């Protein structure tokens, strides 16, 4: 996927939050591993930002199908 660098992100994109709790509960959920997976995935565009400053990461996707696949993989 291609990262979109802008603020604010497009409002109509699908957001999936990966919390710090989720990352700490799964040892293979390092932020770098998640970002590497997203960038290697053959999808559309995504946007990344901290979620409520300290609660995790908010990934937003231009394609709802990309958001669904990401959610199934990372947001447990």
C-alpha positions, 0 to 999 in steps of 0.5 A, a space after each residue: 500500500 501507499 502511505 498518504 501523508 496529510 492532516 487531517 486524513 480523509 473523513 470517508 476512509 475506514 479507520 482501524 485502531 490497534 491499541 497498545 494493549 493488543 500489541 503488548 498481548 501479542 509479542 509479534 505485534 511490534 509497530 514496525 512489523 505492522 507497518 512493514 506488513 501494511 506497506 508490503 500488502 498490495 492494496 490502495 492507500 493508507 494513513 497512519 496516526 497515533 490514536 488519542 495520543 497514547 492509546 495506540 495507532 489509528 490506521 485509515 484505509 481508502 479501500 474498505 476491503 483493505 481495512 477489513 483484511 487489516 482488522 482481521 490480521 492485526 486488530 484482535 
